[in-house]
Amino acid sequence: MKIVFLGTPRLAQIVLENLIESDFKPQLIITGEDKKVGRGQNKSSTPVKLTAQKNGMAVGHLLSEVSKNFDLAILVAFGHIIPKDILDKPRFGFINVHPSLLPKYRGPSPIQSAILKGEIKTGVTIIKLDQEVDHGPILNQREIEIEKEDTHESLIEKTGAIGSNLLLVTLPDYLSGKTKPKEQNNEDATFTEKITKADGQIDLQNPPSKQKLERMINAFYPWPTVWTKIDSKIIKFLPKQMIQIEGKRPIPISDLNNGYPQIYSKVHYLFSKKAQP
C-alpha cells in the first residue's frame, strides 16, 4: 500500500514515528517549509521533516504532490484545508488524527482551548476528512483525562501516543471495509481559533482571576507563554509557579524577591491566597 503523510509539528511527528515502525510506513512526507527563527534568523526544519530525513524518507512541501498513485493519505496537524480535488486522489481518501473529542473543539487549537475551558477530559478522534474543518465522519475515538498540571506540551505527548495507537488499530478495519463511519452531530460542534502571541499577554492593572491565569499558563506553555512587560522587560509566567525574566533562567516566583524585589512586588499577588479565585 502506498501512503502519503501530511503534518508539521510535534503531534504529527509522534504519529509519524509510530507509523514508520508499523505496516503503514509512508512513502512520501509532506510538511511545512523551513522557517527562519530566532535572532540569528537561522532556518529551522519542522519536527516532521527532521524525522523523515533521519529515516531517509522522501519529503515534499506541496499538496500537488498528492497523486492518484497513493492509496491513502494520513494527515495530522497540517494546518491547511485540503481541496476536494486533492481529497479525492487517494483511493481510500484522507484519514485525520485530531486531538479532541469531536465534534467539540474543531479547528487549530483544540488542546489549548480544552485547558482554557477547564475541561477534565479530552481525547483523540480519527475521522475521514471532508472539505469542512474537522467535520468528516468518525472512524474511532478515545477519551483521556486532563490532569491538573497538564500543559499543552504534556497533552501533545499524551494525545500523540494515544492517537498513534488508535490509528494503527483503526486502519486495518477501515481499509477492509469493516468500519462503519459515524457522522458527527454538528449541533454539538464547537470551534477554536489560532493562538497568537498576543493571547498570552496579561495586563497587571487588570489581571485575570487566579483560576483563569493558571489555565492560561498551562494552555500557553511552551508557546506563547503567559507574559507581561515590566520596565521594558518581558516577564514570562511558567507552569509550577516558575517565572522567567527576559534574558534570565526561570526561577520559582517565591525566589523572585531575593534579586528582583520591584518585579516581585508587582506580580506575587497574582498567585497569593488572597488573589481573586
N, C-alpha and C positions, 0 to 999 in steps of 0.2 A: 504494500500500500504506500502510495506517495503522499506525503503530508507536508504542508507549509505551516509554519508557526509565526504568528504576529504578536509582538509585545515589546515593552520597553523597560519598565522599572523593575525593582527588586521582586515584587509579587510575581511578575511574569518570569523572572529568572528562576525562581524556586520551582515553578511548574515545568519550565524547560529542562532544568537539571534532572527532574524525575522522569520526564519523557525520554530523555537521552538513554536512561538506564532500562527502558521498557521496550516492549514490542512496537511502540508507536514513535520511534525516533524520527523527527522531521528531517526532510531532505533540504529544505530552504528555510532560512530565518529572515523575517522582515522586521526591521526595528527602526527607531528614530536615528536621525543623523547625529554625528558627533557635534558636541556643543562646546563653545569657549566658556570656561568657568574661572572664577577667582580673579584676584588682582592681576595675575600674570596672563590671564586670558588663554591659558593652555587648553588644547582640545581634549575633551573627555568623551569616551565611548559609553553607550548605555550599558547597564548591567547585563542585559540580554546579549548584546554584541560581544561582550567580554567572554561570556560563557560559550557562545557559538565559536569564537575564534580559538578558545582554549581546546575545543573539541574538533577543530578542523572542519567546521561546517560552513556551507555557503551562506553569505549574508547579503541582503539587499535592503533597499530603503523605499521602494516604490510599490504601490498597490498594483500597478500594471504587471508586476512580475508574478502575480497570482494568475495562473493559466488553467485551461481545461485539462492539462496534463496531471493536475493534482486531484486526488480522490477526496481529500479532506483538508480543511483549514481549521486550526485551533488558535483562538485569539484570547489574549489576557492583557488587560490594561494597555491597549494600544493607543487610545486617545483620539481615534478618528472614527467617524461614521462611515460604514462601508457601503458604497453604492450598489444598487441591485444587480447591475451587470457583473460586478465582481463577486457578489454573494452567490450568484448562480453558476459560477465557473466550476468549483469543485463538485464532484459527483454527489458527495454527502453533505455539501454545504459548509457553513462555518459553525463551529462549536465555541461557546464563550464560557470562561470561568469568571464569575462575578462575586466579589466578597461582600455579599449581603443576602438577607433572606428576601429575595424578590417576591412580590413587586415593591417592597419597601426599599428605599434608598437607591433608586436608579441614578445613573449619572457618574460624574468623575470623582466624587469624594464620599463614597459610602461608609468607609471606616471612620473617618473623622466626624462625619455627621452623626453616626450612631453614638459615638462617645460624647459629643456635644449635647445630644438629646438625653443623655443619662440612661441609655438602654442597658439592660442587664444581659442581653443576649444578641448575638449576630449570627453569621453563618456564611456558607458558600452555596451558590446556586449555579448549576450547569444548565445553560439554555442553548437552543438553536437560534442563531442570530437572524433577525429580520432587519428591515430598513429603519425601524424606530429604536430609540435609545433603550437598551436593556429590556426590550419588550417581548422578545420571542418566547416560544413555548418552553416550559421547564422539563428537563430530562431527569434531573436529580437535585437533591438539596440536603444540606446537613447543617444542623444548628450547633453553636458553641456558646459558652458563657463569656461575658466580658467581666474580667476581674477588676477590682477597684483600682489597681495600679497599672492596668493595661494602657499602653500608649498606641498611637498609630503605628509606630515601629514594631512593637511586640505583636500586635494583631496582624500585621503584614506577614510575619513569620508563621503565626498560627494558621491563618486562613490560607496561606500559600501551601503549607504542608497538608492541611486537610483537603484543600481544593485539588491538589495533585493526586492524592489517593482516590478522591471521589471521581475525578476524571478518568483514571485508569480502570476503576470499577464500572463506570458508565459506558465507556466507549465500545466494548465488545457487544453488549446488548443493543446499543444504538445502531451499530454498523450491521448487525444481523437482522435488524427489524423487530426485535423483541420489545424494545422500549416504546411506550405509548406517550408521546409528548403531551404535556398538560398546559392548556392555555392559562396565562396569568389573569388574575382578577384585576383588571385595570382600574376599578373603582377604589381599590386599596393602595394604588401606586403613590409613592412619594418620590420627590426628585431632589437631587443635590446639585450644588454648583461648584465650579472650580475654585480651589483655595488659592488665595493670593497672599503676598507678604503682609499687606495691609490688614488682613483678617486677624493677625496675631498682635497687632498694636493695641495697647491699653492706655487710657488717659488716667493718670494718677489723681486728677481733680474730680474725676467721675468714674471710679473704678468699678469693675464687675463685682458681683457678690462673691463670697468665698467659694461657694459651690460652683458657680459658673467659671471662676478663674481656675479652679482645679481641673475642671473638664477641659477647658481651653488648653491648659498646659499639657495634658495627656494627648489631646486630639492633634495639637500642632507640633508635636515632637516626632522626629527631629527637625522638621521644616513646616512652617516658617518660624516656629517657636513663638511663645508669648514674649513680647518685648515692649520697652518704652525707652524714652530718652531722658536722661538727667544730665544737665550740664554738658550737653552736646555729645554725651557718650551713650551708646546703645547698651541697655541692660536687658539681659535675657533671663526669663524665669523658666527653670527646667524641672523635670519630674523629681520627686523625692526631696522637695524643698531645697533645691540647689539653685544657685544664681550665678550668672556669668557677666562680668563687666567687660566691655569691649577691649580686646587685646589681652585679657587675663584668662587664667584657667578657672573652671567652675569651682565654687566653694559652697558650703552649706550657708543658708541665709543666717543661721544663728552665729556664724563666724564673721559676718559682714561688719559688725560693729567694731571689731578689732582694728581693721585697717581703713574702713570706709564709713565712718560714723555719719557723715552727711547723707550718704546714699541710704544707709540703714534706717535712718530716721524717716525717710520718705517712703520706704517700702515694707517695713516689718509689720505694720498694722494690717496689711492685706492678708496675712496668714495667722494673725492672733486670734485667740478665742473670742475676742470682742468684735471681730470683723463681721460684717453683715453676712448672715448664713446664705 
